[in-house]
Amino acid sequence: MDSGCDVLDIGLWARKARTSPRFAEKLDGGIMVTASHNPPDYNGMKFVREQARPISGDTGLQQMRAAIESQSFPPKAALAGVERPLDLRAKYLEHLLSYVDRSKLTGLKVVVNAGNGGAGLIIDQIESICRSSS
């Protein structure tokens, strides 16, 4: 935000859903903070470019590392960016449900691994939609 970039906070999401912003917004990139497989004292970060393409060692990560190590950051912008929430759940749910015939989802008993919590928010909403369509 100091460099003038706006930040859209999509909140808690499942790891596999991290590309979902591209369904709703034309974004230049994104960062997902995740505990991943790291020890409890550390977080991990997953970076994506435009169209949610992953940033890896050969697509910009090494350049980011060099900039951080040399403290070569862009100057502060005259006008800082702003942070605002962006709720993508409805659009993401529509995307997920576009793969199935909703009328066939009633009466099912399903066990779900909510992936350490993030996916549980979406599963609860899918359950609610399936109940209301029965």
N, C-alpha and C positions, 0 to 999 in steps of 0.2 A: 504494500500500500504506500510505503514511503517513496517508491519509484513512480507512483501515479497509477498503478494497476488497481482495478476494482476486484474485490474478492466476493464470490458468491458461496455461501456456506450451505451445503446440502445436508449437513447433519450426519447422523449415524446411518451407515449403509453396510450391506454385506460386501465383502471383497469382490465377488464376481459381478456385482452391480456397479462397480466404479465407473464403467464406461457409459452409464445411463445418461449423464448430462448431455451427451451428443444427441439424444433423442429429443431434447427439449430446447436446447440453447446452442448457439454457435459460439463455442468457447475457444480460447487460444491455448488452453492447457489446464492441468489440474494436479493437485497433490492430495494423496490419501495418507493420513497418518494411521499407522497400524502397529500393534504390538507384535504381530506376526509370530515368528518362532524365536524372537529375541528374549533374553532374560528380562525379568520384570522391571528392572530399572531403565530399560531402553525402549524407545519407540522406533519403528521403521517408517520409511516414507516411500510411496510409490508415485512416480511422476509420469504424467502423460502430456503429449503435445496436442496440437489441434487434431480434431476428429478422434480424440482419445487414443492416439497411437502411443505406445509405451516409449519412454525415454530410457535408453540403455547405454552401455559403455561406448557403442559406436554411433549413437544418435544424439549426443549432447551431454551425457553424464560426465564424461571426462573433462569437458569444457567447464561444466559447473564446478567440478572438483578443483580445477586449476584456479578459477575465479575466487572460490572460497579460500583456498590455501594462500593466495596472494593478496587477499582482501581487496580485490578489484571489483567493487560494486558500483553500479550506476549511481550518479549523484541523486540526492533527494529531489523530487519533483517540487515545483512551486505549489502545486495543488495535489495533496495526497489522494490516493484512491479511497473508496469507501467500501465497507463490508455490509452485505445485506443477506438475509436468508433467501434461499431458493428451494421451494418445496416441489420436488419432482415426482413424488410418490404416485399421484393420480396418472400421470403420463407413463410412468414406468409400469404400473399395474396394467394399464390398457395395452401396453406393448407385450407384456407377459401373457395376458389373456387372449391376445390376438392369435396365439398358436393353438388354441383349443376351442372346442364347442362347449360353451358354458353350460348348456342344458345337460350335458353328460357329466357334470361335476357334482351333481347332487347325490346324496346317499353314500358317498365314499367315506371310508375310514382310512385316514392317512397318518403315518408317522413321519415327522420332519426333524431333521438335524438342523437346528437354526444357526449353525456356524458361529458359535460363541456369542450369539445375541443379535448381531446386525440383521440377519435374515429374518429373525422373528417378527420384526415390525412389518415386513411385507407379507409374511405368511398369515399374520393376524388379519390383515386387510383382505387378502384373498379369501380366507375363511368367511369373513363377513359378507363379501360379494357373493360367494357360493350359497350361503344361507339365504340371502335375500332373493336369489334367482330361483329358489325351489318353490 
